[in-house]
Amino acid sequence: MNAPQAPAIGRRAAGAGLVLAVLLLVPAVASTYQTQLLTYGLTLAIAALGFNLLLGYTGLLSFGHSAYFGAGAYAVALMMRYLGVSSMELFILGGIVFSAALAALFGVVCVRHTRIFFAILTLALSQVLWTLAYKFFWITGGTDGIRVPFSKLTLLGGLVAFPGADAFPRFITSYYYYVVVVFCVCAALMWLIVHSPFGKTLQAIRDNETRARFLGVRIWRYRWLAFLVSGVFTGLAGILWVPLNGLTTPDVLYWPQSGKIVFFAVLGGFRNFSGPIVGAVIFNYLEVYAVAVTEYWQITLGVILIVLVTFLPSGVVGTAARLSAWLKRRREASA
Amino acid sequence: MSLLRTERLKKHFGETRAVDGVDFTVNEGEFLSLVGTNGAGKTTLVNLISAFLSPDSGRIFIADRDITYSPVDERIRAGIARSFQLVNLFDDLSVLDNVALAIFARERKTKRMFVLAERDAAVTREATDLLGQFGLGGNAQALAGGLAQGERKLLDVAVAYALRPKLLFLDEPTSGVSTRNKAQIMDTVSSVVRRGGITAVVIEHDMDVVFKYSDRVVVMHEGRFLADGPPEEIRQNRDVATYLLGTDVSD
């Protein structure tokens, strides 16, 4: 609706194309370890995209998105252990159905509330799931979790497999490209959703619920749909994450995992589309290197979070955008 | 022919009788002003009709259909829309998006998830045309939150108008704006509404505005109707002069 749009869309498409070109080059120029790290970052970015549909576009802060991330991860692990499934495409299908069902159910309970009540309800429900994974150890493996070895995994309907112990570098490269494709599809889909009439309606609900209601919008239904889509994206992130990690434990359902997803959005900035994506990738590097450098890595991350909230409330991307706009104005003024 | 009818509509807040058994009728095509002192019950009456509040008792009919307990969205589909005393907009969306959203809602297109909103040429065209009618064409791409108060008031009305209602309630469309802007806003609103053949009920305090633009004036006092008639008749009414204007017609 914000015409003229064509140049803006063209610029964004060119930017996205450039990012994609860089992503495609990574395995050729980076080590297996660095490629693996970026793969983790991209899977987390999908969770951040889903989470931000609720926070950035609908105005609902969920502290329970570990539930959907964990649901996706456990769906893969359970399918592999009990059904003998090895196809990544079947994992994606089954995991999406499972996380969608869970988000649909939890959404019914949560979306009738807003602000702190919504946040607490989402947190409580995710903790219920964590308890179930922890207590039903004969199914879930309890604290030991369930292993998802990459050697049992196949991609593209069985065309690509990774038998043998020395197949790890090949798995990382192949899986990286797989994740890049899924990430690009997710980013494009989410971009479409937030710029659709549905996405605009969510933003209207976020800005002014009363007025949205007096346009005839049934608020709960839209919040529920946003909750569902958000849960599916986050579930997909969990599905892609678990073969990379090789193991899922109840930790992925525990509240610190939800906190990490909130961190992604705050770090990158939740009032713009790319902020949470950038936030997730940066967070992944921060966490890995902070753990490697100091045993007080949680303190390091805590300080970063405090600095962000205090001095850069619009996050890394939001601040960069403001800085760029300021420089542009200055250039125009001096010209 | 009556478009809206209420029967013994009542809403009390504790001891306060905000709306006290009101029988209100709005005829098709009229531009009606609802006036009264602060606390007379005007906004409460509109809130009851638009489903912002539930009545204690009484009935509400639109075109003889009982909508007393219908939710907001059903009343909107029945043809009722409203603007608000305190401007109610989507401040972080563009002016065009504010109006386009109302059109999407009216056309039941708001659940469309996999299509770009801006690619709906019919909606964009209608929203642009509507903004032009309200004199906001030049602000289409601006954020609604960045408009001046008078423009925000007009946009508030435009958003309600975009729902293509049969009956449009305008709650103090000129409050908080300068005298010069008041005339400009009322000229624009009344001409768009009359041209669109829409029945309008305006809550207004400025009696000059009321007498200039209304076909009919209904005066409320302490939750009841004090007077109901054409502007000239209301201007001569002794009770209205005493309670509302603070003067005596003999003066």
Interface residues (C-beta under 8 A of the other chain):
Chain A: M1 N2 A3 Q5 L189 L192 I193 H195 S196 P197 F198 G199 K200 T201 Q203 A204 R206 D207 N208 T210 R211 A212 R213 F214 L215 G216 V217 R218 Y222 L225 V229
Chain B: S50 F52 V72 D73 I76 R77 A81 R82 F84 N88 L89 F90 D91 D92 L93 S94 L96 D97 A100 L101 A102 F104 A105 R106 K109 T110 K111 R112 M113 F114 V115 L116 A117 E118 D120 V123 T124 A127 Q141 V159 A160 L163
